[in-house]
């Protein structure tokens, strides 16, 4: 029986309506986000948004998120990336800079202030709750959801990249899984192809689905160039994952959004836009 949707009989699940799911009991519920009138006139299903998570940290979430944004821009829509929390920033000319957040901004074509696309920019490259504590910052959902609402109003498509693995903590009562539930977006899972990835991928998929989220697809990203039996590992995941394989990104010497985009196929994702003239 498929973990993703026991009652689903085939095809790609319908995209959930843009807005918020019921939050966990320990999380303060932000106000419900409404679709801007201009988008509503076109019909909500034409808007694309997804949440990108991974089996671990440093497994290619930013590369895949940027590739999705690149393909969105190619369809002719206004596409914006969001990395709500970035841990590991350095100051340049008085402004904090994070490479992952910068890569997302460059891949999209909507120019918004950094405090909108990355509400929490933290200096220390460590777990977000630790980095935030060192700076006396509390990572709260309201600030993230408020910024997300602004992005919705300025774009036609949004890619939200999570931090680390799916359940990484942000504070004592708020983590990445809670954020995904509040966003209530279809989830794209990036599987870092290395030894142990099968269990990590299946456990992450189970955690996503158990929270009532749609696992829209997964991407195999080869993080270990010397991984043995990679074809067999991908085959095992294809047999067991309750979502389609969207692509297989090989180890790239000089990874870029445009290059990675050639290895993924996203037309089947819920809400994916048709190419505009």
RODO-2510 file (C-alpha; in nm, 4 decimals, decimal comma):
residues 277
     n   res          X          Y          Z
     1     x     0,0000     0,0000     0,0000
     2     x     0,1336     0,3410    -0,0912
     3     x     0,2317     0,5534     0,2055
     4     x     0,1619     0,8806     0,0277
     5     x    -0,2094     0,8477    -0,0355
     6     x    -0,3853     0,5211     0,0441
     7     x    -0,6914     0,6288    -0,1545
     8     x    -0,5039     0,7648    -0,4555
     9     x    -0,5387     0,5436    -0,7585
    10     x    -0,2827     0,6960    -0,9943
    11     x    -0,1352     1,0105    -1,1426
    12     x     0,0024     1,3106    -0,9613
    13     x    -0,1904     1,4236    -0,6515
    14     x    -0,3683     1,7557    -0,6782
    15     x    -0,1818     2,0514    -0,5363
    16     x    -0,3115     2,1583    -0,1975
    17     x    -0,4648     2,5025    -0,1828
    18     x    -0,2129     2,7734    -0,1020
    19     x    -0,2457     2,8485     0,2672
    20     x    -0,1790     2,6944     0,6019
    21     x    -0,2451     2,3510     0,7432
    22     x    -0,3609     2,3107     1,0988
    23     x    -0,0479     2,3832     1,3068
    24     x     0,0854     2,1571     1,5755
    25     x    -0,0446     2,2200     1,9225
    26     x     0,2871     2,3717     2,0321
    27     x     0,3044     2,6205     1,7438
    28     x     0,1416     2,9617     1,7274
    29     x    -0,0899     2,9746     1,4269
    30     x    -0,0234     3,2655     1,1903
    31     x    -0,3028     3,4284     0,9985
    32     x    -0,4230     3,2387     0,6943
    33     x    -0,2604     3,3542     0,3721
    34     x    -0,4931     3,4489     0,0910
    35     x    -0,4035     3,4296    -0,2746
    36     x    -0,3598     3,7768    -0,4296
    37     x    -0,6541     3,8867    -0,6469
    38     x    -0,4469     3,8866    -0,9652
    39     x    -0,3576     3,5232    -0,9079
    40     x    -0,7080     3,4274    -0,8035
    41     x    -0,8401     3,5701    -1,1293
    42     x    -0,6109     3,3348    -1,3175
    43     x    -0,7104     3,0405    -1,0981
    44     x    -0,5197     2,9108    -0,7976
    45     x    -0,4074     2,5825    -0,9645
    46     x    -0,1877     2,7844    -1,2057
    47     x     0,0309     2,8981    -0,9149
    48     x     0,3249     2,6714    -0,8406
    49     x     0,4875     2,6387    -0,5021
    50     x     0,6839     2,3617    -0,3355
    51     x     0,8871     2,2908    -0,0241
    52     x     1,2262     2,1299    -0,0857
    53     x     1,3700     1,9150     0,1895
    54     x     1,6456     1,6572     0,2060
    55     x     1,7668     1,3406     0,3694
    56     x     2,0443     1,5332     0,5464
    57     x     2,2491     1,8494     0,5264
    58     x     2,4930     1,9114     0,2404
    59     x     2,3098     1,6806    -0,0002
    60     x     2,2136     1,9277    -0,2731
    61     x     1,8878     2,0908    -0,1613
    62     x     2,0052     2,4334    -0,2784
    63     x     2,1249     2,3000    -0,6127
    64     x     1,7927     2,1258    -0,6800
    65     x     1,5897     2,4240    -0,5527
    66     x     1,7857     2,6530    -0,7840
    67     x     1,7353     2,4122    -1,0746
    68     x     1,3587     2,4182    -1,0124
    69     x     1,3666     2,7991    -1,0123
    70     x     1,5699     2,7987    -1,3351
    71     x     1,3114     2,5818    -1,5079
    72     x     1,0300     2,8015    -1,3768
    73     x     1,1954     3,1122    -1,5198
    74     x     1,2244     2,9323    -1,8532
    75     x     0,8461     2,8851    -1,8581
    76     x     0,8047     3,2633    -1,8417
    77     x     0,6666     3,3064    -1,4885
    78     x     0,7846     3,5282    -1,2050
    79     x     0,9725     3,2830    -0,9833
    80     x     1,1154     3,3514    -0,6393
    81     x     1,3165     3,1335    -0,4063
    82     x     1,2950     3,1485    -0,0283
    83     x     1,5357     3,0095     0,2286
    84     x     1,3648     3,1043     0,5544
    85     x     1,6634     3,0168     0,7738
    86     x     2,0251     3,0240     0,6608
    87     x     2,2891     2,9227     0,9150
    88     x     2,6417     3,0075     0,8099
    89     x     2,6626     3,3690     0,6961
    90     x     2,9582     3,6042     0,6696
    91     x     2,9570     3,9813     0,6640
    92     x     3,0440     4,1507     0,3354
    93     x     3,0384     4,5299     0,3143
    94     x     2,8233     4,5421     0,6237
    95     x     2,5691     4,2898     0,4927
    96     x     2,5393     3,9246     0,5906
    97     x     2,5880     3,6870     0,2971
    98     x     2,5010     3,3198     0,2692
    99     x     2,5946     3,1245    -0,0440
   100     x     2,2814     2,9097    -0,0494
   101     x     2,0479     3,2072    -0,0130
   102     x     2,2421     3,3930    -0,2825
   103     x     2,2195     3,0990    -0,5223
   104     x     1,8408     3,0918    -0,4845
   105     x     1,8134     3,4669    -0,5491
   106     x     2,0265     3,4383    -0,8624
   107     x     1,8218     3,1465    -0,9988
   108     x     1,4901     3,3316    -0,9708
   109     x     1,3798     3,6463    -1,1521
   110     x     1,1992     3,8317    -0,8717
   111     x     1,4143     4,0785    -0,6790
   112     x     1,3030     4,1096    -0,3165
   113     x     1,4971     4,2282    -0,0094
   114     x     1,7046     3,9676     0,1668
   115     x     1,5064     4,0055     0,4904
   116     x     1,2031     3,8792     0,2954
   117     x     1,3619     3,5853     0,1134
   118     x     1,5695     3,4893     0,4206
   119     x     1,4074     3,6253     0,7377
   120     x     1,6640     3,4543     0,9624
   121     x     2,0246     3,4960     0,8467
   122     x     2,2538     3,3462     1,1115
   123     x     2,6314     3,3640     1,1299
   124     x     2,7339     3,0305     1,2797
   125     x     2,7372     2,7309     1,0385
   126     x     2,5650     2,4863     1,2729
   127     x     2,2183     2,3598     1,3633
   128     x     1,9750     2,6537     1,3390
   129     x     1,8559     2,6398     1,7005
   130     x     2,2166     2,6581     1,8212
   131     x     2,3105     2,9388     1,5806
   132     x     2,0022     3,1353     1,6830
   133     x     2,0736     3,0869     2,0531
   134     x     2,4294     3,2173     2,0086
   135     x     2,2876     3,5383     1,8608
   136     x     2,0010     3,5739     2,1071
   137     x     1,7478     3,5162     1,8295
   138     x     1,4272     3,3135     1,8501
   139     x     1,3187     3,1581     1,5216
   140     x     0,9411     3,1987     1,5097
   141     x     0,6886     3,0949     1,2435
   142     x     0,5087     3,4301     1,2252
   143     x     0,8087     3,6127     1,0776
   144     x     0,8551     3,3404     0,8173
   145     x     0,4900     3,3226     0,7182
   146     x     0,4656     3,7014     0,6924
   147     x     0,7654     3,7061     0,4565
   148     x     0,6184     3,4157     0,2594
   149     x     0,2954     3,6098     0,2128
   150     x     0,4938     3,8999     0,0643
   151     x     0,6671     3,6626    -0,1758
   152     x     0,3305     3,5233    -0,2836
   153     x     0,2148     3,8723    -0,3708
   154     x     0,5220     3,9449    -0,5821
   155     x     0,5580     3,6188    -0,7731
   156     x     0,3756     3,3510    -0,9694
   157     x     0,5852     3,0611    -0,8404
   158     x     0,7750     3,0005    -0,5187
   159     x     1,0350     2,7467    -0,4114
   160     x     1,0937     2,7263    -0,0353
   161     x     1,4095     2,5462     0,0682
   162     x     1,4257     2,3909     0,4114
   163     x     1,7287     2,3614     0,6376
   164     x     1,9235     2,0404     0,6849
   165     x     1,7022     1,7354     0,7160
   166     x     1,3240     1,7353     0,7450
   167     x     1,3023     1,7498     1,1260
   168     x     1,5903     1,9808     1,2134
   169     x     1,4995     2,1962     1,5173
   170     x     1,4646     2,5747     1,4995
   171     x     1,3746     2,6273     1,8661
   172     x     1,2447     2,4260     2,1603
   173     x     0,8965     2,3980     2,0057
   174     x     0,9389     2,4679     1,6335
   175     x     1,1217     2,2682     1,3678
   176     x     1,1479     2,2280     0,9917
   177     x     0,8660     1,9735     0,9823
   178     x     0,6376     2,2211     1,1620
   179     x     0,7245     2,4854     0,9023
   180     x     0,6438     2,2461     0,6185
   181     x     0,3049     2,1729     0,7757
   182     x     0,2243     2,5423     0,8134
   183     x     0,3213     2,6139     0,4530
   184     x     0,1197     2,3072     0,3441
   185     x     0,3015     2,2809     0,0116
   186     x     0,3826     1,9749    -0,1987
   187     x     0,7221     1,8457    -0,0877
   188     x     1,0152     1,7609    -0,3131
   189     x     1,2669     1,5371    -0,1388
   190     x     1,6341     1,5512    -0,2363
   191     x     1,8071     1,2215    -0,1657
   192     x     2,1827     1,2487    -0,1244
   193     x     2,3115     0,9375    -0,2964
   194     x     2,5666     0,7850    -0,0635
   195     x     2,5930     0,4808     0,1592
   196     x     2,2905     0,4648     0,3901
   197     x     2,0660     0,6787     0,1707
   198     x     1,7930     0,4167     0,1256
   199     x     1,6944     0,4108     0,4917
   200     x     1,7327     0,7881     0,5262
   201     x     1,5108     0,8472     0,2240
   202     x     1,2348     0,6060     0,3287
   203     x     1,2278     0,7361     0,6858
   204     x     1,2095     1,0951     0,5624
   205     x     0,9283     1,0064     0,3222
   206     x     0,7395     0,8419     0,6072
   207     x     0,7865     1,1514     0,8267
   208     x     0,6572     1,3797     0,5493
   209     x     0,3508     1,1715     0,4744
   210     x     0,2654     1,1086     0,8409
   211     x     0,2153     1,4843     0,8771
   212     x    -0,0474     1,4893     0,6053
   213     x     0,1776     1,6468     0,3431
   214     x     0,1975     1,5475    -0,0225
   215     x     0,5314     1,4013    -0,1243
   216     x     0,5229     1,5171    -0,4851
   217     x     0,8483     1,3599    -0,5965
   218     x     1,2126     1,2980    -0,5203
   219     x     1,5457     1,3743    -0,6839
   220     x     1,8524     1,1514    -0,6638
   221     x     2,1599     1,3708    -0,6245
   222     x     2,4972     1,1966    -0,6361
   223     x     2,6909     1,3555    -0,3506
   224     x     2,9458     1,0726    -0,3277
   225     x     3,1257     1,0459    -0,6637
   226     x     3,2647     0,7067    -0,5640
   227     x     2,9393     0,5510    -0,4464
   228     x     2,9244     0,1847    -0,5432
   229     x     2,6085     0,0267    -0,6828
   230     x     2,4366     0,3616    -0,7316
   231     x     2,2082     0,2214    -1,0038
   232     x     2,0951    -0,0568    -0,7712
   233     x     2,0330     0,1928    -0,4888
   234     x     1,8206     0,4151    -0,7116
   235     x     1,6282     0,1119    -0,8358
   236     x     1,5585     0,0060    -0,4778
   237     x     1,4302     0,3548    -0,3961
   238     x     1,2145     0,3695    -0,7096
   239     x     1,0510     0,0451    -0,6001
   240     x     0,9852     0,1649    -0,2452
   241     x     0,9341     0,5410    -0,2547
   242     x     0,5660     0,6459    -0,2627
   243     x     0,6369     0,9256    -0,5119
   244     x     0,7903     0,9531    -0,8589
   245     x     1,1589     1,0001    -0,9336
   246     x     1,1913     1,3482    -1,0843
   247     x     1,5492     1,3144    -1,1960
   248     x     1,8984     1,1929    -1,1281
   249     x     2,1641     1,4615    -1,0927
   250     x     2,5185     1,3291    -1,1385
   251     x     2,8209     1,4664    -0,9575
   252     x     2,8893     1,8004    -1,1303
   253     x     3,2383     1,9499    -1,1325
   254     x     3,1043     2,3065    -1,1457
   255     x     2,7458     2,2753    -1,0308
   256     x     2,5004     2,5382    -1,1523
   257     x     2,1230     2,5738    -1,1552
   258     x     2,1140     2,5640    -1,5349
   259     x     2,3273     2,2509    -1,5521
   260     x     2,1352     2,0634    -1,2820
   261     x     1,8043     2,1614    -1,4443
   262     x     1,8875     1,9502    -1,7477
   263     x     1,8702     1,6362    -1,5352
   264     x     1,5259     1,6861    -1,3786
   265     x     1,1745     1,6708    -1,5248
   266     x     0,9107     1,8650    -1,3333
   267     x     0,6117     1,8926    -1,5669
   268     x     0,4190     1,6363    -1,3618
   269     x     0,4403     1,8338    -1,0371
   270     x     0,1093     1,9756    -0,9119
   271     x     0,0571     2,3308    -1,0376
   272     x     0,3563     2,3296    -1,2709
   273     x     0,3030     2,6141    -1,5212
   274     x     0,2736     2,5676    -1,8954
   275     x     0,5362     2,7533    -2,0968
   276     x     0,4166     3,1033    -2,1785
   277     x     0,4695     3,2600    -2,5176
***
